[in-house]
Amino acid sequence: MKPFETLLKNLFSAFVRRRRASGLFGRPAVLDGMDRRDASGPAFERVARGLRRAASEDLAAALARLGSHEDGLSAAEAAAHRDRAGPNEVGHEKPLPWWQHLWHCYRNPFNLLLTLLAVISFLTEDMTAAIVIGTMVVLSTLIRFVQEGRSNRAAERLKAMVGNTATVLRRQAVDPEVAEVGEKYFGVHLHTRRAATTVELPIRELVPGDHVLLSAGDMIPADCRLLAAKDLFVSQAAMTGESLPVEKFAGIGQPFESVFDAPNLVFMGTSVTSGSATALVVATGPRTYFGALSERVTASDRTTTAFQAGVNSVSWLLIRFALVMAPVVLLINGFTKGDWTEAFLFALSVAVGLTPEMLPMIVTSTLAKGAVLLSRKKVIVKRLDAIQNFGAMDVLCTDKTGTLTQDRIALERHTDADGAVSDEVLRYAFLNSWYQTGLKNLLDHAVLEHAELQQEMRIAQEYSKVDEIPFDFQRRRMSVVVADRDGGRTLICKGAVEEVLAGCSRIRVEGADVPLDGVRLERVRAVTRELNGQGLRVVAVAVKDSPAAQTVYSVRDESGLTLVGYIAFLDPPKESTAPALRALDEHGVRVKVLTGDSELIAAHVCGRVGLEHADILLGPQVEAMDDTALAQAVESHQVFARLTPHDKERIVRVLRGNGHVVGFMGDGINDAPALRAADIGISVDSGVDIAREAADIILLEKSLMVLEEGVMEGRRTFCNMLKYIRMTASSNFGNVFSVLVGSAFLPFLPMLPLQLLVQNLLYDVSQTAIPFDEVDAELVARPLRWNPADIGRFMVFFGPLSSVFDIITYLVMWYVFGANSVAGQGLFQSGWFVVGLLTQTLIVHMIRTPKLPFIQSRAAWPLTLTTLVIMAIGVLLPMSRLGAWFGLQPLPPAYFPWLVGILLGYAALTTAMKKLYVRRFGWQ
């Protein structure tokens, strides 16, 4: 029975090893230093420490620490690790439940005050007021709820979450006979080391210790260390803002400053542009750099924007005014009339009249109209408030890659060794890229875009390939050998400048090949430094004539080369960028570039699009500054480079602290904190999920020209909202002043509470078309800001004008028409009802523009129509049977000439005062 006992012993050893890996006999190595409960220190520092360790430690130590093996994990080991580490998922901003969204749409100072007034009206059995006020609140809340709901659903559809998978190595199970014994005696399914197989798994199922296979086009599913790599280029633009892909390779390289500079690390959220690799997963989910960033964004509350702060400040200004005036009206009428109940109802009506109850609905419908217009221009508005912030924005911070540039690699220069344009160099480079059989990278594709050379050079007829010396990361160059029609053979080598120079002994100068001596070598390096200084990636091109009899070539043949010149690459600016920047500048919006890319590339791109970049502020300098120093620096700098996500967020917050309304446009993982911190966050439909979630607006086309259109639409929206506030505030202030005068001197109320509410309702209806009104071009030429002090000044300046003509109306009704007793109060109230409504409606046209109304600036036809209809209703209501129900009575024919004279006088005085106001205070 000895063989059986040996088998049991071996099986039991395998059992113990497996159980140790799963954590039964001790803490599994896979969670060492990465447990979800470990919250010591800031998340980014903790993640960076783990990544630095993974990049620098010996491979065997890394595998042991992660509980992995040279051939990956078995399914059982992966399941055990997943139980402890959790799924490979990052946090996302969850959409609000409908009831919570409805509450957010409802809560604002005006809605809360109006609800209180509606409740008081209901308790005092003033049902008309309760219904009117309640209707305004419900309409404003529902319009916002429906419009934002539509926009959010559209944004959700844009996510188009695909079921992404990763290719993972899995250790094979033992033979069925051995597994049967293990299960019979130990009740477990054992694994032994056999040939690993590849499986496709959902990304969320990856665990630390897994081995993943990467190839061109793959999204990197977790933070990984490379085990093997071939011609691997990775796009880190979403993380760092670098426009060009970076080379990655296995092994421990030189010391690095940032974890993103580590050549053997790749990160969740980046992508493989070319090549292939096998990588060891070192961190998943919230323990990745992407995960730490996502948790920071989704955990933080959105700051109050300039729009919200402005609306709230204006709201409280008017609310405070109502809270002061209503008690004064109550006391005056209570003491002078003796009927405190009627005085209370009248004071309540005055409070309602003072409160622009249509403001929430006017604001919401105006913003909703703007959202509809922008949707036709490929802009999805997730939060309605963002439209007004467009108009108020005076600083736009934007990333560089894909916004200013085309987000693609293009051949920018082809020069000889002295830096002069050379078509010969381009032809050599084209032949090299055309005939190489290895995986062509983005630089090769950029060269091959010059397809016209294929026909010009008659490649198929004039050339044939002899051999190829493939690229590798040690030489950092590759060569092809071509034979021409006459039998001559040329070795064409291209690669990194220093590596190509290492194989060169001669240089081509003005068509002649001369020795590459020290002087000429220094000249070569000066030319390449100049090209690098322009933000270009430089590749050297060298050639060598070969014997016609040679057919096989090796690395040894890459010697004695002649340097012929360079090809240089760049992510080129968009054609629309420069005009868009000029248009934004003309409209008072300063553009600042915030990029993680190098300062050289940033300077070159900004120079091409006409953006001032004389002094670039770098990320390390930003980190060294305190907030006071940074607050000064952000005002004097236009371009910021080598920034971390925290640097971008901090710059945005400091700009807001300086009093600017700040927009931020970005689509990468590294942009998410800044998007969240800005007054208006702007992303694109192709951006990463976390950027789209943090944004207020999503562009279906990544263009600054679309933003310029959005800015103008936001300003038109702002102007129309401001019209309503100015009109309502000034006319209401004048009415209350008139009420105070009338209450003090008349033996009866100047207007019944119900009449005051009806007048206020009709006036509000006349303004429902304001969202569709035209806006003078001069009013949207510069950024617009909320200014409660200006609104208060406007209210005090224009409000008393209506009181002057209200008092004239009092005198006319008292002395001309004899309505000077309690018995004649109906006629008095009817006369003032019509004058009050018509002057209020007329003021809509008088102060909607600083220009001369009806002549220099005309209202849109919907607004003109509504005001005419309401004025007609106001005149006809006292004459109708319905007027009696409101306590109104028909007016004598002699009243109407007086009405026309009062209206003309009011229009003339308002026009004169408007000119004075514009001259002294301006007109925003």
Steps between C-alpha positions, in 0.01 A plus 500: 500500500806727498431653156149584619640672810743695284212610283305612805801695625546676168133576472489635853800728428321635196190550715695699761664719234163572345338582831783733591450681172129542575563630852385205715840456669596868510456833330544466121789689347273647233361755746832599654490877518184522286214398729182697442492585868844663485415870499823638639627806314356674192374262235733625225810469719401149601443398138827661386697318772357166389575571133858612571555180693357289218722675243826464690485164677636174366249307288515191721431717805207667325347165409542374857352816650197475275456127558552431130718270290701517179203359311229701675224397740268206495127562495472405868786730602347786303162443665660505846686822420180657365316422824757709686584770243148553364402555136716702263263796490539870567247732656253682276267788575164336548199674344264652756173319571207678334362627830837643602543662157151649536597644839815658353289658226258641757729637769596863454420805712212621283325166479527454876364851568219459247404167655478672840282776352277241331455315831413825681254590222338158529471527879342844468256359241644714221475217249563714193841608628583147614417355155688770309812473713490119510469482122813713454702277734382175338564623145854624571591178681355266237656682203846471656439138604387390153770686305789388723360146498509494119856633492623252760344208314672615181830519689445150637443368150831654396685276745413198285665281754645203316573171672880534480709189554867420557711206385636326811742211552356220718690209651365162389334253737649157589415186301150362568635187678706703750214746551270208582734378776532850643127547512443151649744532789517873557179640353683756289576555131881538470717672240855422388740695279426412137486701178294816552206581275353834401143596589286806430365647825294809580733774620317518834618143579873580485698475824854596610733222386322432170705492180329688215590502131494840329501588132436805280162658566455353849395713795730420791265345759697564823829641626759248380872427486631373169641147492579499128450758225557523125491837322258625768372857474235621744282811482495665841315813380196428718726496808776749427389701197803386297400513134758247380505131602778394736720195466473231767713195562552230761781501755614751759617822336659822618359695800189700414343818637130417449341155497377581147865520392567143618573307178371168637164623635172539312183647647128436504321734259789531253519305173745308282564675169743242358696191599418225745580408860437269792435689824462415869200664668628682811189702596130489416187709558530782751867418566597604147596858417182530295297358790646745753422787265146375438426465871624852564273643230186304587539549876529880484192720492467734207584857602246780465537650154498871414149464359361339814670755722370784283140379495507440875640848572236669281231284657595596851524868403137499384386278786654733758329794332164317517554406864552867588223654286218254575495572879511876427192467274326290768559756775401803290175342379422346836529831684341721232211270398444311825430167325802288590376189319463685173829678568671162546358361172605817321853481646515135393399602147769767501756239607392279210513797265849589618623144446567427131325164519556445130878524543558124547279421201642776279856397587427131445312546173771733371769248586292216352465693174876551497554128556279416203686746274838365611391141442454590134864611500627163633511611864332300776424705811499278808431784747291796389690745719805438283348699211504823696851421623598488134398863473666605824825312426799731464776236527504173306758245607555223249725205447715495187469156344191468283373848586764728352647210303365227274596218743698318232866473404598680180829539317585863563851537351741314271839671499859434406776484760521882512126543556399606148191340342601186309277284280783247473472425873124456468548251214750294700269501804205397280693203358600391850143514634352346183723191496528422871303189592492554877203662672481852364469761776326837484812670364514257206133562427563875504778459242286272284223761490710659224348246262581718199863390535406143411396614155769765458779259592341210308591278793362179355688549173822662623573325831496157661570392854816300572501461879399658829664554840208522749462757773592421860513711814873455550592648157188722475524501121402279205625461145384372164713423198355582157626437150434751226432426135869528410603243759639742759420414861440747779463435872258757647508536879268713711466530878582704810756772422779390735467132406513576126796735551680217677508312166591803287848591379402747227245775443339628179552876463366676188496171308853393595591235756766627742650359823293550816758679714455666838397838356238350274378273780443802722314669213277192466418507869425874488254445211323212678488701825333782310243260355437350845464851636211548260323206660579257218590132534808457282600181314834483318540347153828354373600298194780274378577356157543122506660248264265357240599146593400528868154358576503447877546785748540524878550764770873503415412661167355807681844661506678744275167670434453845346261733683269661242251683726200480728126453500313675780148435630236695690134488596395785266259779602145497369422748226209632706709565814654837413171659377318364806762644736471839330120490523510409869751779568280751317213395724703551817590136575865437584621151407758327718660169402544245781687192379696211641719499189847653480550873485681475165207336323252731674701808396519391137129422471400825674729696270335341197151603612595853608478449877741700717756262655807707582510370856373148572428396859595140576338249732793481745491881530124490567551242775765718667270807516256580776150615406590870523794469261302277266210749497738758352671256265180374336411854393829561319540159331308360204661156472563240771688177422606176671199523730358225719120464542530669840689793343222553245231491768694742718551749216126495423410559866751784532361669187150476646632642825630797302143577394499339156224282359703204382425240236715190458507282189656155514434138420765303688521330835744768613242771421218369723585691825531830311172435315331452836655814652412737213187714471435315176659166414511412129584156361441309177312186414829321427641591842550247776200418719630684805549821298149483351353443845680800649399730212198731479502506121597231249606591148431264214775683311823595677538853368558841653269646233211310657598653833495849352142441384414372847645813659278724288192288568574517872527877489169533315344279765648713776375823342145371476503385862638835608222679311234327707675569829551868419147549371335320788718646772463860384124484430430316825704751696305784340168327576587451865606864533167599343316266739672662798396850384145391424464310828615801697263754342199312361198402714491163321749252355651626171439150362338187640727203576333292227541781247868532588552126447315500165701801380822329605400176325411677174826693507696177553320333209599791277865410565480127430629565146820665626705179437423548128592868488777646285817629667702801383845397371668758725361331811671167427837635390660448844460250786191559712493467877238500772515825693240534778617854575433602140151347512429681825617829349290440188195424715536819703579710190204395281245384758394846623431610139189285491402636844499852357233403249317282753463807720385703197240227443390531866449873454312458171267236647449705819446844353394446136275197539391554860611161630579653840292296744448140610197484270715591200792277582407251223545765231826620661639145522395422141675813369824423681475128405506588128774765530714274719470201265564700182800688640648175627449337161636802316816490710575158348578676172650813655776334700560179305770695311715809556400614149187684393218241516286419194742699278865405567419167662184296457383216717446156349147444371401251777581760767325778307192283456474396866537858624231625259262222607552570871452876451173430317384269780592763757287765325203272431486318834332785696244529219408132508270303728806321636633833624222526756616172656838664565340819639567702183250725320479655151702816440346811338609595143662818634749281688679375187650831377648535847628138471673575167659815640626319812652220288671745262638701790625185667673386179665840448626528859628140501690559173665813639596330827629196308746720309619652825539157660699359204729804500569470871494126573511324163262221398599142551 
